[in-house]
Each structure stands twice: as C-alpha cells, then as structure tokens.
Amino acid sequence: MDPSLRATRLARTVVLAFIVAITVLNVVWAIGDWHLHDMNVYWTAAEQWRQTGNPYTPLPTADADSVYRYAPWFAALWVPLTLLPRLLVNIGWSGILIVAAFTAVWPLFRAAGRSALPLGLLMWGILIGMAAIGNSHGLMIAWLVWGAERRSGPLWIAMAASLKVVPILWVLVYLGRRQWDRAAATVALTALLVAPLLLFERPPLATEFGVSNSLWSIAPWLWLAALPVGLITAIVIAVRWNRIAWPAIGAIGNLVLPRLFIYDVTLILPGLAETIERVRAGRGAAHSSRAG
C-alpha cells in the first residue's frame, strides 16, 4: 500500500475516533445532567407575561445567562404551556429537542453518505448536549435545515433571526441569486416578528452580551474590526460563489456573533446538504463535458 494512502487512512481513523469519543462524552454528559436551564428562561418569561404583562420582567435572581432576549412571539407560545403540569412540558420539550437533533443532521447523511459521518456525529452530539440544557437552538437549526431552501424559506429565516439575530445574514443568499421578492419577504417578516419587542420595557441585562467565546468577550475592538470583514466576505461569497453561500455564511456568523457558544458551530448545517448536492452535480456536469 502507498505510504501516503496509509497515512491518510490512519489520520481519518484517528479523527473519526476522536469525534466519536467527543460525541459519546456529550451524550453521557447530557443524560447525566438533563437540567433544562434554558427552558426555565422561556417558562419564566411566559409566567411573567401572565403575571406582569411583560415577558422581559426579570426575576430578582436573573443574570446574563437567565434573562429572556428573544422576540415576544416565542414567549407567547409558552404562555399556554405554563397552564400544564411542568413535568409534562419538560418531557414534551425534551422530546422535541431530541427529535430536532436527529432532524438537523439527517439531510447531511442523505446528501453525503458515509463521508458525512464525522461532521454529522459531531453536530448531532452538540445538539443533543443543547437538548439537555433545553435551549431552542437545536429546534431553530432543524427548521432552517429543512426550510431554508423551500418556498417558505423567508419565514424560517425570519423566525430564526427574531431569536438569534445573525440568521438574517442568510438574506444575502437571496440577494446573490437576485431573488428580490424572497429577500424583501425575509426582511419584512423579520421586522414583523421583532417589532412587538418595542412595546415592552426591557431590562439592561437583556441587551448585555455577557461572557462567552466571542471576539467581543476577548476584546470589543477586535470584534468591531472583524465585523465589517465578516460582512464584506459574506456579501462577496453570496454574489460570486452563491453555490456555497449557505454554509459559508453560517460559518461567518460565528465570527460576527457578539455572544458565541460552542453550539453556534451548527450554523453551518442549514443549506449544507443542498450545497453538497449542487457541488457534486457541478462536478458531474464538468466531468461529462470533458468526456464529451
């Protein structure tokens, strides 16, 4: 066997073993510490809406990790859930997030097969870890994975942008394709979902970024310098290399987020399966033209 080929196979085996180990540890940790901390934030916001008329009213014990930051519509969905037994909601929400973790990575396996195993396992393990926390991120990624390239794409992007802001960058995909109607619909729907936020008084904590893995936490000036670079790069990719724009812009989102956590790497998943299929189709067409 060619030594270089042997080295390549060994490197792949080591990387896969490392990723499997990380995934197993994530799952074991999740099962052992299924605390749904972030679900408590949504639950509290709904209760505060019922009691005070404002989902952003913080509890005396609130901090940067437990204050509600999302658009009001998401808290509104939780209001009727607070009328149900808490255990039932805990189980139901956990089930939704577990299903979302599988849903978010399945199209990647469908598009790339076994070659997607390392990345798919890594992303799935991270999303299972987020399910244990009760964070809505996994559900958001799942609806983006399945909805971004559909006709309803503007709605799914707008919903995500109203929760995490940075998904609005994917409107650049539509602009790069000159799909002006879809771009306009995305912006309009986002504004419609976010606008009710102005009706409520929000505490200072809701606008603070807190400590995270972002450039902002390292040095605000570094984040401010990286922001225009990231945005310009996203625009160039959307215009010149639109075929890979979905995952590329998702990756750039990790650069421009002022509040960044490890699970944000899953922003590369929306549109990734379709990107792989387009790239493979392009290579097949180029091969056919050369053969002809």
Secondary structure, DSSP 8 states (H G I E B T S, - for coil): --HHHHHHHHHHHHHHHHHHHHHHHHHHHHHHT---HHHHHHHHHHHHHHHHS-TT---TT--TTTS--S-HHHHHHHTGGGGS-HHHHHHHHHHHHHHHHHHHHHHHHHHHGGGGHHHHHHHHHHHHHHHHHT-THHHHHHHHHHHTTSTTHHHHHHHHHHHHSGGGGGHHHHHHTT-HHHHHHHHHHHHHHHGGGGGS---GGGG---S-SSHHHH-HHHHHHHHHHHHHHHHHHHHH-GGGHHHHHHHHHHHH-SS--GGGGGGG-TTHHHHHHHHHHHHHHHHHHHH-
